[in-house]
Amino acid sequence: MGVEIYVGHVSGSVTEDEVQKLFSVVGTVTSVHLVVDPASGESRGCGYVRMSTEEEAREAIDLLNGAKLGDSLIVVKAAPPKNFKKAGSSGGGRGGGEGR
């Protein structure tokens, strides 16, 4: 199944293949998903990478947080659990995460 990590500050010109190449230096990447605005088709500047093990995910966070990808420095951190809700949220938001 793998361990999902969040990647932020991703330049709109970066492709999922480029993200996969960067993260594969650390270990086995099982999937990459860059978030795209459904209305405009433009990048939202973030995405998710699934590494094959917890150890590889931790190493990716340690080594790649602040790395240069495209023309920006990316943020790499643990992804919130899929049932994560922000404090004070009534849960009536726009949803999301499905189909990742």
N, C-alpha and C positions, 0 to 999 in steps of 0.2 A: 504494500500500500504506500509506504513512504511517509516522509515528514514534510509538511508544507511550511515555507518561509515566505515572508513578505519582502518585496523589493520596491522601493520608492525612489522618487526623483529620476525616473527613467525618461530620457529624452524621447520625444515623439518620433524621431527618425530611427530609433533602435528597433530591431526586429526580434522576434522570439528566438530565431536561430542564433543571433548574436548573444542573447542572454544565456542560451543553452551552452554555447561555446565557453563563455566566461565561467559559468558554474561547474562545468564538467572538469575543469582543472582541479577542483576540490574532490569530486566524486561522481557517482552515477546520478544523472538527472533523469527522473522518470517523466516529468512533464513541466511545461512552461506555459503560463497564461498571462498575457499582457491585457490589462483592462482597457476597453474601448468604449467611448460614449455611444450608446445605441442610436441616438438621434443624428449626431454629426459624423460618426465614424472616426473621430479623432481620438488619439491616445489620451488617457487620463493620467499618464505619467507614473503608473504603478502596475504591479502585477504580482504573480505568485509563482514560485519555483518549488517543485516537489523533489526532494532528494531521497535516495533509497534507504538511508538509515538516519537515526537520530544523531549519531556521531558526525556524519557528513554534513548534516544540517547545522550543527553547532560550529563545525569548522568553517563552513561557508559564511556564517554570521561573523565569526571572529576575523576571518581573512578578507572578506569582500566588502564589509561595511566601510564606506568611504572610498571604494575603488572607483576609478574612472571608467565609464562605459559611454561610448559616444562622446557627447560634449558636456557631460555632467558627472558629478560624483553621486553615486547611488547610496541609498540607505538600505541596509539588509538587517532584518530582525525577525524574531519568531512571529509567525502569523497567529492572529487571535483564533480561538476555537470557533468552529462554524456556528455554534449557538451563542456566540458572543453578542452582548448588547451593551451599548454605552450606558454609563450611569445616568439615571434619570430618563431613560428612553422608555416609552410606553410600548415599544415593539410595533408601532404602526407605521414604520418607515417604508421605504421603497423596496425592501427586501434585498435580495442579491446573494451572490455566492453560488447560486444554482447554475449548473452547467459548467462549473470550473473544472 
